[in-house]
Amino acid sequence: MKSINVKTSHPYEVIIERGSISKCGEYISKITSSRKAVVITDDIVGGLYGDTVLSSLKNSGFECTMFAFHNGEQSKCLSVFGEITDYLCKAGITRSDIIIALGGGVVGDITGFAAATYLRGVDFVQIPTTLLSQVDSSVGGKTAIDITGGKNLVGAFKQPALVICDSDTLKSLPAETLADGMAEVIKYGMIKNGSFFELLESHDLDSVDEIMDEIVYTCVDIKREVVEHDEFDRGERMILNFGHTLGHALEAWHNYTDYTHGMGVAAGMCMITDRLAPADISERLRKCVESYRLPTGTDIPMKELLPFCSKDKKREYGEISYIVCKTIGKADIVKVAVEEFSRLMEG
């Protein structure tokens, strides 16, 4: 077992261990005095791991039930959020009890937002079951839901009480979902760790399981460092948004249906790098992205994507922040007027 301590305003531990999902009750019992819990999941993950988690919790003395919603980004919405909070109320969850998010990024985001707002705050645990959620969304305390106006526009900062990452759960993922998470993994190498990026270059989607434990640990540790320096996303933490400004626009253009978050991030990283970084950096990024079966761009006209960028939550006072990596392993935050960003991307 490896563990990483995240020293934010509410410190917590990230446990990285194969097989840990079957011991989650033991670990959770150490961070709460309550023995009442609700597990929030989706209909796919619940079918795979729900019984294992409930059994572990019950063996550790918890009274627990499970609520599952339909899998997919479309469920990260106000109506499902309402269903979750209604369920917590019916289950009799109090401020001293605990909520457990079992699943990928959608489950973690909406469960975290429910934990942040129900009774003005209830502790919650993240058990991420996708690569994307293990290396990125489960750590750092960002929670949110999508609204008609855009992705993640309603949310709150809510640090988890514990994160349990079991790499064995990644073996059940379709190749497309594993690739989705690799976009965020590549991002970490680009923004913070050149030698890690080289390791990723030496593998591809078919061989990446050989280094999966190292991937999860390295990415979580990078995010820990960034979040500890800037918990509430006003400075350095913005580098974690490399590829996201255009990536979120691509997701929104596709109405969050047939285009995943990882696809958007991968294409967004390549598009901004093509325009602003040296050709050799752009070429290395493109080859790495392609080796994990991710897109490197889009045929959608830029004039159709830019309106979605102007709604991005990283926009302030008529300016928008974007991230560029002119050297692998180092990211720069650039703030420009929205109009200038539009001219840059259309050029």
Order of alpha helices (4+ residues) and beta strands (2+ residues): beta-beta-alpha-beta-alpha-beta-alpha-beta-alpha-beta-beta-beta-beta-alpha-alpha-alpha-alpha-alpha-alpha-alpha-beta-beta-beta-alpha
